[in-house]
Amino acid sequence: MTQTELLYKVIKERVLLLDGAMGSLIQNHQLEEDDFRAERFKNHQSPLKGNNDLLSITQPEIIKGIHIQYLEAGSDIIETNTFNATSISQADYDMEAAVKELNIQSAKIAREAAEELSTPDKPRFVAGAIGPTNKTASLSPDVNNPGFRAVTFDDLKDSYKEQVEGLIEGGIDLFLVETIFDTLNAKAALFAIDEVLEQKGIDKMPVMVSATVADASGRTLSGQTMEAFLNSVSHVDLLSVGLNCSFGASDLRPYIEELGKRAPFKISAYPNAGLPNQFGEYDETPVQMAPQVKEYLDNGLVNILGGCCGTTPDHIREFARMIDEAQVHKAAENDHTTRLSGLEGLTFSKEFNFINVGERTNVAGSRKFARLIREEKYEEALTIARDQVEGGAQIIDVNMDDAMLDAKKEMVTFLNLMGSEPDIAKLPVMVDSSKWEVLEAGLKCLQGKAVVNSISLKEGEAPFLEQASKIKQYGAAVVVMAFDETGQADTFERRKEICQRAYDLLTKKIAFPPEDIIFDPNILAIATGIEEHNNYGVDFINSTRWIKENLPYAKVSGGVSNLSFSFRGNNVVREAIHSAFLFHAIKAGMDMGIVNPGMLQIYDDIPADLLEHVEDVILNRRDDATERMIEFAEKLKDQKVEGKEDNRLAWREGNLEERLSHSLVKGIPDFLDVDLAEAREKYAYSLEIIEGPLMDGMNVVGDLFGSGKMFLPQVVKTARVMKKAVAILQPFIEDEKAATGSGGSSAGKILMATVKGDVHDIGKNIVGVILACNNYEVIDLGVMVPTEKILAAAVEHDVDIIGLSGLITPSLEEMVSVAREMEKRNMKLPLMIGGATTSKIHTAVKIEPNYSEPVVHVKDASKSVQVVSALLSKKDKENFVIDVRKEYEGLRERNANKKNIALLPIEEARKKKAKIDWKNTILPLPAEVGVRTLEDYPISEIRKFIDWTFFYQAWRLTGNYADMDAVTDAASEAKWLERYRTDDAKAKAKEALKLHKDAMAMLDRIEKDHMLQANAVFGIFPAHSVGDDIELYTDESRQEVLKTFHHLREQQNKPGKEVFHCLSDYVAPKESGRFDHVGGFAVTAGIGIEKWIEQYEADHDDYSSILLKSLADRLAEAFAELLHYRVRTEFWGYAPDEVIDHENLIRERYRGIRPALGYPACPDHSEKRTLFDLLDAEENAGITLTEHYSMYPNAAVSGIYLAHPEAIYFGLGKIGKDQVDDVANRKNTNAEDIEKWIPLNLDYK
């Protein structure tokens, strides 16, 4: 097995450890100038101190010693000492001549160290470190000359090639292109690697790529987002992509998560040891950094982990202690979606019905642009590019092919200038030229993933494949013209033939990604009077449809203006032709095109007679179509396009509502001031204008866009007009609110968040809706929100109150942390606490003492308005706060003075365990042993098992609402309501009935539209109890322990209590000699819910959002109940004759129990990690765990199966320090870690 094969094998099995900082350890040696020089460079002309890479030649034993330290600490991969070993970087020391030797020697030293400590069980690998150099190819170092570059792509490539050759010669196993601050530099390094491997005949060497984030915006120094960066480097089959340096582990995590969700590669991370202090030093100790890194490992975020600035072998050693239990990150699937990038990413998706390529920065398409380039008026030329961005273009086409221009020089100049303008550079570029040298020069300027326009088979297969291979190396997509050795395709059959041939050559000969192939099947002029041209329009449309059906993942583009060339000067006809053609071409599958948005008309606005003539020629519907079109065009010749002089004001004769709607649909802001002034005279309130005619116009736009009759650039203009209208009306709206006594824009600003580690938010959302309905502005940060984000948002939005929510027990400690941090920052905002796991006593005892400002527990949503109103009332706040503090002080005193609950010592409690006659107990053998999955289980089956009681409770509707399905009409409703005696009960029952009908309708839609997917994983395993633990075994020999569940036992000693339960009591002890089994399960009904929630929330439909979430929760519980039934009767089969009875299921009248980990009988949520590892629940069911062991999706249930007929549910109650110490010892951890997860069960402070 080669080293490459071994590396790919090992990285699938476990997380690999990289090393830490090299520079920090070199500094510990306090080397001076003479040490760097040694004898060999004693007389070198330049200072050499600080040239750490040189030490591989002058002090090799120091470098090897550092490698050894990291290897002994546990590193699987060590980096060569070559971060600056390129001729560009070494020029600072006049050491360019030694570059090849530096890389060879550094690689040899690392190779020797790795081989000395490598074993069959732990092979070690050497990564050739390739740094970013000290220059940037995408940015100008001269603020007065934005087009200047201190280094070119070719400079970088040549420099990197020398380094790559040396590293290979020295014996590395893989490359690490790291600390990328400019993606163009990195692309040059990747190009160099590819070129050297090809020249040396090496089939493959693994490549890691690691960028660095410049600031909290999450962008590289050269301005790319993580999405754009990933799109730019994904043309290489990378071993991994990731981030290093930047921040400490905690701050780097969100960006690592983003890469992990998108990248089809392994993920690496090696953060700094925190942020540098005022002296530029890194202070985070291994112990401080370890918990942050553990979050990476526990949540499956990485495949390779290491340290950057400030980290040492001690840091790596600390990481190594946690690595065995790490979850291996699973790479995203390659979905063959077309992705491009500038500074931002562009993904071809259904939300764009058409990608518009701006055509005005083309010297052949814009006389003005050509003139500006010839006159070197580049600032003005950039304005044309900027106008296209603002006009809605998603890609900028740049073409400099003009006989009077040096096309290559102008392409480089203009692209460099564009790259210095972030508002333009955010878009991907289409490099457009008929000359290969111009195309290649353009690609060398772009850090993003560009499009090449174009190549063809015109010169034959060899040049075509050579150019395509280069384009692939540069990481660009390509437009392929339907053109071959015999000429341009001008029939449907020829288009098919050439596109099929080109596709096969690209995908089969050079493995060009099919999603990066964009065919241009030739949009040619129609209505020319030449009969052979009559079918050009319909042939293109049919070719597009054929390509989409027969050439998987390929895209279709074209230059739309060519089509109407016969009608130059008649813009009425040209606009109509373009719009009608696009309407049909897009329906056939056309993805993108070069088109001037100003030369488009809304399809539905084309006059019927004009549309008929236009579509006749486009679709060649009749033999005389051309003659009729020419004749009709003559009649229109003197007319102007709407929006021009003659009839541009005709629409102004309509009524007010029509004019406002027209302004929106056409994107005309010119008359807003006049029309809105008139509207304010007509409508009583300004808000009515927005809700009336303006929204009517927006609805028209939405319908047109959704049906493909309006294009995105036009929609962008419409949105701007709407924003301008709202801005004009906003001051009047504020004045009217004040005048009507509504208190201005809102009664107060409330920030709400579910705390870090918790994904539950239904209750929070209900509170948010109620507050919003009472004129409070609610800023909802969502779920799993870290403290820093909560407090930063509170300052940013200048809120009046912070509200924290949480459902799981670990969230309580997180709330305490938020309160402490608020106190530390001297914040003055009231803090509201809510959520199922919270309580008034916990708030009083644990949270309020940590914060000087008011802290109030809110029992449920119905109390939220009352609490918020009091906290924000100038009149009532003081007395309200005094009363709350007095109440909480009383609760603290009672808590402090209460007598300790009588606890039985743990050893005594164990003597009073549940007594089971194991000798005579029948232990049925399972029908199936091992893990099994149920994917996409029918919702129609699950809904039959719903217990509606908790559903109504979630909506704050308590009561017995049985038999609702019997209510089918007014008569049956009246009869059903008779059971409720009081008016209040009847009113609540009516609301429950409405809610039930809505829930049934939503469930029907969930089924019909497949809104939610239900997955389950479960398993049954050989098991024994060992004291209070339950051991699960790999097989029936019961020799090898697979996993261990650590359970807790009751200790509260109440009068008459004889049994102190523990779940392990119901599993046969090892010493009993009986063969028992235990099951585990995890189910969810929430896969896919995010899409619908986002849709409802975007529509401001909170009711449907909350309804869907609450139904998903009920479906998850129902699924757990259904699965347990099938386990009892089928999969384990210990109760094969059990009959389904809904009442018995709800009341749990059956054999066996399914206790949920983290809840009353076993309140330690961290036990879920054992369960999820046992079942591989992340992979098998799509359920993940947060750092606080909350399940995601939220609509999920997990637990264990115990089959003994005497097994019962119980609440653990309070336990003592003796049991906490005992379980900590069993779990090989400390008492503090146990206490963190079960704070409500502790009978001590």
URMOUR-V794336 format. One record per residue. N is the residue number from 1. SS is DSSP state (2 for helix, 1 for strand, 0 for the rest). Layout:
n | ss
N | SS
N | SS
This chain:
n | ss
1 | 0
2 | 0
3 | 2
4 | 2
5 | 2
6 | 2
7 | 2
8 | 2
9 | 2
10 | 2
11 | 2
12 | 2
13 | 2
14 | 0
15 | 0
16 | 1
17 | 1
18 | 1
19 | 0
20 | 0
21 | 0
22 | 0
23 | 2
24 | 2
25 | 2
26 | 2
27 | 2
28 | 0
29 | 0
30 | 0
31 | 0
32 | 0
33 | 2
34 | 2
35 | 2
36 | 2
37 | 2
38 | 0
39 | 0
40 | 0
41 | 0
42 | 0
43 | 0
44 | 0
45 | 0
46 | 0
47 | 0
48 | 0
49 | 0
50 | 0
51 | 0
52 | 2
53 | 2
54 | 2
55 | 2
56 | 2
57 | 2
58 | 2
59 | 0
60 | 2
61 | 2
62 | 2
63 | 2
64 | 2
65 | 2
66 | 2
67 | 2
68 | 2
69 | 2
70 | 2
71 | 2
72 | 2
73 | 2
74 | 0
75 | 0
76 | 0
77 | 1
78 | 1
79 | 1
80 | 0
81 | 0
82 | 0
83 | 0
84 | 0
85 | 0
86 | 0
87 | 2
88 | 2
89 | 2
90 | 2
91 | 2
92 | 2
93 | 2
94 | 0
95 | 0
96 | 2
97 | 2
98 | 2
99 | 2
100 | 2
101 | 2
102 | 2
103 | 2
104 | 2
105 | 2
106 | 2
107 | 2
108 | 2
109 | 2
110 | 2
111 | 2
112 | 2
113 | 2
114 | 2
115 | 2
116 | 2
117 | 2
118 | 0
119 | 0
120 | 0
121 | 0
122 | 0
123 | 0
124 | 0
125 | 1
126 | 1
127 | 1
128 | 1
129 | 1
130 | 1
131 | 0
132 | 0
133 | 0
134 | 0
135 | 0
136 | 0
137 | 0
138 | 0
139 | 0
140 | 0
141 | 0
142 | 0
143 | 0
144 | 0
145 | 0
146 | 0
147 | 0
148 | 0
149 | 0
150 | 0
151 | 0
152 | 0
153 | 2
154 | 2
155 | 2
156 | 2
157 | 2
158 | 2
159 | 2
160 | 2
161 | 2
162 | 2
163 | 2
164 | 2
165 | 2
166 | 2
167 | 2
168 | 2
169 | 2
170 | 2
171 | 0
172 | 0
173 | 0
174 | 1
175 | 1
176 | 1
177 | 1
178 | 1
179 | 1
180 | 1
181 | 0
182 | 0
183 | 2
184 | 2
185 | 2
186 | 2
187 | 2
188 | 2
189 | 2
190 | 2
191 | 2
192 | 2
193 | 2
194 | 2
195 | 2
196 | 2
197 | 2
198 | 2
199 | 2
200 | 2
201 | 0
202 | 0
203 | 0
204 | 0
205 | 0
206 | 1
207 | 1
208 | 1
209 | 1
210 | 1
211 | 1
212 | 0
213 | 0
214 | 0
215 | 0
216 | 0
217 | 0
218 | 0
219 | 0
220 | 0
221 | 0
222 | 0
223 | 0
224 | 0
225 | 0
226 | 2
227 | 2
228 | 2
229 | 2
230 | 2
231 | 2
232 | 2
233 | 2
234 | 0
235 | 0
236 | 0
237 | 0
238 | 0
239 | 0
240 | 1
241 | 1
242 | 1
243 | 1
244 | 1
245 | 1
246 | 1
247 | 1
248 | 1
249 | 2
250 | 2
251 | 2
252 | 2
253 | 2
254 | 2
255 | 2
256 | 2
257 | 2
258 | 2
259 | 2
260 | 2
261 | 2
262 | 2
263 | 0
264 | 0
265 | 0
266 | 1
267 | 1
268 | 1
269 | 1
270 | 1
271 | 1
272 | 1
273 | 0
274 | 0
275 | 0
276 | 1
277 | 0
278 | 0
279 | 0
280 | 0
281 | 0
282 | 1
283 | 0
284 | 0
285 | 0
286 | 2
287 | 2
288 | 2
289 | 2
290 | 2
291 | 2
292 | 2
293 | 2
294 | 2
295 | 2
296 | 2
297 | 2
298 | 2
299 | 0
300 | 0
301 | 0
302 | 0
303 | 0
304 | 1
305 | 1
306 | 1
307 | 1
308 | 0
309 | 0
310 | 0
311 | 0
312 | 0
313 | 2
314 | 2
315 | 2
316 | 2
317 | 2
318 | 2
319 | 2
320 | 2
321 | 2
322 | 2
323 | 2
324 | 0
325 | 0
326 | 0
327 | 0
328 | 0
329 | 0
330 | 0
331 | 0
332 | 0
333 | 0
334 | 0
335 | 0
336 | 0
337 | 0
338 | 0
339 | 1
340 | 1
341 | 1
342 | 0
343 | 0
344 | 0
345 | 1
346 | 1
347 | 1
348 | 0
349 | 0
350 | 0
351 | 0
352 | 0
353 | 0
354 | 0
355 | 1
356 | 1
357 | 1
358 | 1
359 | 0
360 | 0
361 | 0
362 | 1
363 | 0
364 | 0
365 | 0
366 | 0
367 | 2
368 | 2
369 | 2
370 | 2
371 | 2
372 | 2
373 | 2
374 | 2
375 | 0
376 | 0
377 | 0
378 | 2
379 | 2
380 | 2
381 | 2
382 | 2
383 | 2
384 | 2
385 | 2
386 | 2
387 | 2
388 | 2
389 | 2
390 | 2
391 | 0
392 | 0
393 | 0
394 | 0
395 | 1
396 | 1
397 | 1
398 | 1
399 | 1
400 | 0
401 | 0
402 | 0
403 | 0
404 | 0
405 | 0
406 | 0
407 | 2
408 | 2
409 | 2
410 | 2
411 | 2
412 | 2
413 | 2
414 | 2
415 | 2
416 | 2
417 | 2
418 | 2
419 | 2
420 | 0
421 | 0
422 | 2
423 | 2
424 | 2
425 | 2
426 | 0
427 | 0
428 | 1
429 | 1
430 | 1
431 | 1
432 | 1
433 | 0
434 | 0
435 | 0
436 | 2
437 | 2
438 | 2
439 | 2
440 | 2
441 | 2
442 | 2
443 | 2
444 | 0
445 | 0
446 | 0
447 | 0
448 | 0
449 | 0
450 | 0
451 | 1
452 | 1
453 | 1
454 | 1
455 | 1
456 | 0
457 | 0
458 | 0
459 | 0
460 | 0
461 | 2
462 | 2
463 | 2
464 | 2
465 | 2
466 | 2
467 | 2
468 | 2
469 | 2
470 | 2
471 | 2
472 | 2
473 | 2
474 | 2
475 | 0
476 | 0
477 | 1
478 | 1
479 | 1
480 | 1
481 | 1
482 | 0
483 | 1
484 | 1
485 | 0
486 | 0
487 | 1
488 | 1
489 | 0
490 | 0
491 | 0
492 | 2
493 | 2
494 | 2
495 | 2
496 | 2
497 | 2
498 | 2
499 | 2
500 | 2
501 | 2
502 | 2
503 | 2
504 | 2
505 | 2
506 | 2
507 | 2
508 | 2
509 | 2
510 | 0
511 | 0
512 | 0
513 | 0
514 | 2
515 | 2
516 | 2
517 | 1
518 | 1
519 | 1
520 | 1
521 | 0
522 | 0
523 | 0
524 | 0
525 | 0
526 | 0
527 | 0
528 | 0
529 | 0
530 | 0
531 | 2
532 | 2
533 | 2
534 | 0
535 | 0
536 | 2
537 | 2
538 | 2
539 | 2
540 | 2
541 | 2
542 | 2
543 | 2
544 | 2
545 | 2
546 | 2
547 | 2
548 | 2
549 | 2
550 | 2
551 | 0
552 | 0
553 | 0
554 | 0
555 | 1
556 | 1
557 | 1
558 | 0
559 | 1
560 | 2
561 | 2
562 | 2
563 | 2
564 | 2
565 | 2
566 | 2
567 | 2
568 | 0
569 | 0
570 | 0
571 | 2
572 | 2
573 | 2
574 | 2
575 | 2
576 | 2
577 | 2
578 | 2
579 | 2
580 | 2
581 | 2
582 | 2
583 | 2
584 | 2
585 | 2
586 | 2
587 | 2
588 | 2
589 | 0
590 | 0
591 | 0
592 | 1
593 | 1
594 | 1
595 | 0
596 | 0
597 | 2
598 | 2
599 | 2
600 | 0
601 | 0
602 | 0
603 | 2
604 | 2
605 | 2
606 | 0
607 | 0
608 | 2
609 | 2
610 | 2
611 | 2
612 | 2
613 | 2
614 | 2
615 | 2
616 | 2
617 | 2
618 | 2
619 | 2
620 | 0
621 | 0
622 | 0
623 | 0
624 | 0
625 | 2
626 | 2
627 | 2
628 | 2
629 | 2
630 | 2
631 | 2
632 | 2
633 | 2
634 | 2
635 | 2
636 | 2
637 | 0
638 | 0
639 | 0
640 | 0
641 | 0
642 | 0
643 | 0
644 | 0
645 | 0
646 | 0
647 | 0
648 | 0
649 | 0
650 | 2
651 | 2
652 | 2
653 | 2
654 | 0
655 | 0
656 | 2
657 | 2
658 | 2
659 | 2
660 | 2
661 | 2
662 | 2
663 | 2
664 | 2
665 | 2
666 | 2
667 | 0
668 | 0
669 | 0
670 | 0
671 | 0
672 | 2
673 | 2
674 | 2
675 | 2
676 | 2
677 | 2
678 | 2
679 | 2
680 | 2
681 | 2
682 | 2
683 | 0
684 | 0
685 | 0
686 | 2
687 | 2
688 | 2
689 | 2
690 | 2
691 | 2
692 | 2
693 | 2
694 | 2
695 | 2
696 | 2
697 | 2
698 | 2
699 | 2
700 | 2
701 | 2
702 | 2
703 | 2
704 | 2
705 | 2
706 | 2
707 | 0
708 | 0
709 | 0
710 | 0
711 | 0
712 | 2
713 | 2
714 | 2
715 | 2
716 | 2
717 | 2
718 | 2
719 | 2
720 | 2
721 | 2
722 | 2
723 | 2
724 | 2
725 | 2
726 | 2
727 | 2
728 | 2
729 | 2
730 | 2
731 | 2
732 | 2
733 | 2
734 | 2
735 | 2
736 | 2
737 | 2
738 | 2
739 | 2
740 | 0
741 | 0
742 | 0
743 | 0
744 | 0
745 | 0
746 | 0
747 | 0
748 | 0
749 | 1
750 | 1
751 | 1
752 | 1
753 | 1
754 | 1
755 | 1
756 | 0
757 | 0
758 | 0
759 | 0
760 | 0
761 | 0
762 | 2
763 | 2
764 | 2
765 | 2
766 | 2
767 | 2
768 | 2
769 | 2
770 | 2
771 | 2
772 | 2
773 | 2
774 | 0
775 | 0
776 | 0
777 | 1
778 | 1
779 | 1
780 | 1
781 | 0
782 | 0
783 | 0
784 | 0
785 | 1
786 | 0
787 | 2
788 | 2
789 | 2
790 | 2
791 | 2
792 | 2
793 | 2
794 | 2
795 | 2
796 | 2
797 | 0
798 | 0
799 | 0
800 | 0
801 | 1
802 | 1
803 | 1
804 | 1
805 | 1
806 | 0
807 | 0
808 | 0
809 | 0
810 | 2
811 | 2
812 | 2
813 | 2
814 | 2
815 | 2
816 | 2
817 | 2
818 | 2
819 | 2
820 | 2
821 | 2
822 | 2
823 | 2
824 | 2
825 | 0
826 | 0
827 | 0
828 | 0
829 | 0
830 | 1
831 | 1
832 | 1
833 | 1
834 | 1
835 | 0
836 | 0
837 | 0
838 | 0
839 | 0
840 | 2
841 | 2
842 | 2
843 | 2
844 | 2
845 | 2
846 | 2
847 | 2
848 | 2
849 | 2
850 | 2
851 | 0
852 | 0
853 | 0
854 | 0
855 | 1
856 | 1
857 | 1
858 | 0
859 | 0
860 | 0
861 | 2
862 | 2
863 | 2
864 | 2
865 | 2
866 | 2
867 | 2
868 | 2
869 | 2
870 | 2
871 | 2
872 | 2
873 | 0
874 | 0
875 | 0
876 | 0
877 | 2
878 | 2
879 | 2
880 | 2
881 | 2
882 | 2
883 | 2
884 | 2
885 | 2
886 | 2
887 | 2
888 | 2
889 | 2
890 | 2
891 | 2
892 | 2
893 | 2
894 | 2
895 | 2
896 | 2
897 | 2
898 | 0
899 | 0
900 | 0
901 | 0
902 | 0
903 | 1
904 | 0
905 | 0
906 | 2
907 | 2
908 | 2
909 | 2
910 | 2
911 | 2
912 | 0
913 | 0
914 | 0
915 | 0
916 | 0
917 | 0
918 | 0
919 | 0
920 | 0
921 | 0
922 | 0
923 | 0
924 | 0
925 | 0
926 | 0
927 | 0
928 | 0
929 | 0
930 | 1
931 | 1
932 | 1
933 | 1
934 | 1
935 | 0
936 | 0
937 | 0
938 | 0
939 | 2
940 | 2
941 | 2
942 | 2
943 | 2
944 | 2
945 | 2
946 | 0
947 | 0
948 | 2
949 | 2
950 | 2
951 | 2
952 | 2
953 | 2
954 | 2
955 | 0
956 | 0
957 | 0
958 | 0
959 | 0
960 | 0
961 | 0
962 | 0
963 | 0
964 | 2
965 | 2
966 | 2
967 | 0
968 | 0
969 | 0
970 | 2
971 | 2
972 | 2
973 | 2
974 | 2
975 | 2
976 | 2
977 | 2
978 | 0
979 | 0
980 | 0
981 | 0
982 | 0
983 | 2
984 | 2
985 | 2
986 | 2
987 | 2
988 | 2
989 | 2
990 | 2
991 | 2
992 | 2
993 | 2
994 | 2
995 | 2
996 | 2
997 | 2
998 | 2
999 | 2
1000 | 2
1001 | 2
1002 | 2
1003 | 2
1004 | 2
1005 | 2
1006 | 2
1007 | 2
1008 | 2
1009 | 2
1010 | 0
1011 | 0
1012 | 0
1013 | 1
1014 | 1
1015 | 1
1016 | 1
1017 | 1
1018 | 1
1019 | 1
1020 | 1
1021 | 1
1022 | 1
1023 | 1
1024 | 1
1025 | 1
1026 | 1
1027 | 0
1028 | 0
1029 | 1
1030 | 1
1031 | 1
1032 | 1
1033 | 1
1034 | 0
1035 | 0
1036 | 0
1037 | 0
1038 | 0
1039 | 0
1040 | 0
1041 | 1
1042 | 1
1043 | 1
1044 | 1
1045 | 1
1046 | 1
1047 | 0
1048 | 0
1049 | 0
1050 | 0
1051 | 0
1052 | 1
1053 | 0
1054 | 0
1055 | 0
1056 | 0
1057 | 0
1058 | 0
1059 | 0
1060 | 0
1061 | 0
1062 | 0
1063 | 2
1064 | 2
1065 | 2
1066 | 2
1067 | 0
1068 | 0
1069 | 1
1070 | 2
1071 | 2
1072 | 2
1073 | 0
1074 | 0
1075 | 0
1076 | 1
1077 | 1
1078 | 1
1079 | 1
1080 | 1
1081 | 1
1082 | 1
1083 | 1
1084 | 1
1085 | 1
1086 | 1
1087 | 1
1088 | 0
1089 | 2
1090 | 2
1091 | 2
1092 | 2
1093 | 2
1094 | 2
1095 | 2
1096 | 2
1097 | 2
1098 | 2
1099 | 0
1100 | 0
1101 | 0
1102 | 2
1103 | 2
1104 | 2
1105 | 2
1106 | 2
1107 | 2
1108 | 2
1109 | 2
1110 | 2
1111 | 2
1112 | 2
1113 | 2
1114 | 2
1115 | 2
1116 | 2
1117 | 2
1118 | 2
1119 | 2
1120 | 2
1121 | 2
1122 | 2
1123 | 2
1124 | 2
1125 | 2
1126 | 2
1127 | 2
1128 | 2
1129 | 2
1130 | 2
1131 | 2
1132 | 0
1133 | 0
1134 | 0
1135 | 0
1136 | 0
1137 | 0
1138 | 0
1139 | 0
1140 | 0
1141 | 0
1142 | 2
1143 | 2
1144 | 2
1145 | 2
1146 | 2
1147 | 0
1148 | 0
1149 | 0
1150 | 0
1151 | 0
1152 | 0
1153 | 1
1154 | 0
1155 | 0
1156 | 0
1157 | 0
1158 | 0
1159 | 1
1160 | 0
1161 | 0
1162 | 1
1163 | 0
1164 | 0
1165 | 0
1166 | 0
1167 | 2
1168 | 2
1169 | 2
1170 | 2
1171 | 2
1172 | 2
1173 | 2
1174 | 2
1175 | 2
1176 | 0
1177 | 2
1178 | 2
1179 | 2
1180 | 2
1181 | 2
1182 | 0
1183 | 0
1184 | 1
1185 | 1
1186 | 0
1187 | 0
1188 | 0
1189 | 0
1190 | 0
1191 | 1
1192 | 1
1193 | 0
1194 | 0
1195 | 0
1196 | 1
1197 | 1
1198 | 1
1199 | 1
1200 | 1
1201 | 1
1202 | 1
1203 | 0
1204 | 0
1205 | 0
1206 | 0
1207 | 0
1208 | 0
1209 | 0
1210 | 0
1211 | 0
1212 | 0
1213 | 0
1214 | 0
1215 | 1
1216 | 0
1217 | 2
1218 | 2
1219 | 2
1220 | 2
1221 | 2
1222 | 2
1223 | 2
1224 | 2
1225 | 2
1226 | 2
1227 | 0
1228 | 0
1229 | 0
1230 | 0
1231 | 2
1232 | 2
1233 | 2
1234 | 2
1235 | 2
1236 | 2
1237 | 2
1238 | 0
1239 | 2
1240 | 2
1241 | 2
1242 | 1
1243 | 0
1244 | 0
1245 | 0
